[in-house]
Amino acid sequence: MTSKPAAQILTEVGQRIRLRRAAEGLNLGQLARLTGISGPALSLIETGKRDARLTTLARIAAALRVPLEALLADGTRERETARPPVGQGYDLKDFL
């Protein structure tokens, strides 16, 4: 199982934030005021150029009136179906 590269995850989360912000009719300045996060910092998050902390994403989610999971979830069940059955452990041979 391979995971998505970090840059792709950041880009996808940023796109979800931007889409939700637009759906709420907010510009970056307005979201900045609601979150206490600067407009330039929000822009970097939306473009996937800044790796936001979980607490920062929680503030953004609260301002956008969505659960934090809505910003993080990619809409697929990939992670759940890719998990090995309980009790099979982890394959760490590449890390030893």
N, C-alpha and C positions, 0 to 999 in steps of 0.2 A: 504494500500500500504506500503510495507516495502522496504527500500533501501538496497543496497549492503553494507556489512560491509566495513569500511574504509580500512582495510588491503587488502581486495580483490580489491578495486579500485586502491590502490597504486600499487599492483602487476600487474594489467592489464595495467596500464599506463606505468609502467616500462618495461613490455614486449614489448609494442608497440615501445617504444624508442629504445630498444635493437634491435628489428627486423629492424627498419628503419635504424639504425646506420650500421648494418651488410649489409643491402641492398645497402647502400652508400659506402661500403667497408672501413669504418672507424673503427679504434680501439679506446679504451677509451682515450688514450693519445691525439689522433688527435681531438676527439670531445672536450676534455678538452681545448685544445688550441683554437679551434673555438668559444667556449662559454665563456671562462674565468672561468669555474667551474672546480674544481680539479677532477682528475681522481677518487680518492676514493669517493668523494661526488657523482659523476655520477654513480659509481658502486652501491652505496647505493640506489640511486633513481631507477636504473634499476632493482634492486632486491626487490623493494617495502619496503625497510627498512627505507627510509627517505621520509618524506612528503614535497615535494618541493613546494615552493611558485609559484604562477601563473607567476610572472615575470621570475623566473628561467625556468619554462616550456616554456615560450615564447622564451627565449634565445636558448633553446635546439631545439625548432621547427624551428627557423630561421636558425640555423646552419645545420639542416637536410633538409632544404628547403621544409618544409611542413607547412600547416596552423596549428595553435595551436589546432584547433578542431580535427585534425587527431590524435593527441596524446590523446585527452580526450574522443572522441567518441568511443563507444563500438561496433558500427556497427549495432545496433538494434534501433528500434524506441520505445523501452520500455517506456522511460520517456514521450514521447509525447502521447502515447496511455493510459498511466496510469493517466494522468491529469484529474481531474474532470472538467466538463463543466464550462466555465467562469460564475462567479456570484454565484457559490455554496459555496464559502468560504473554510475555512480550519477547520478540526476537531482537536481542541486543547484540548479536554476533558482530555487526558492523561497528559497534561502539567499544568493543573490548580491545 
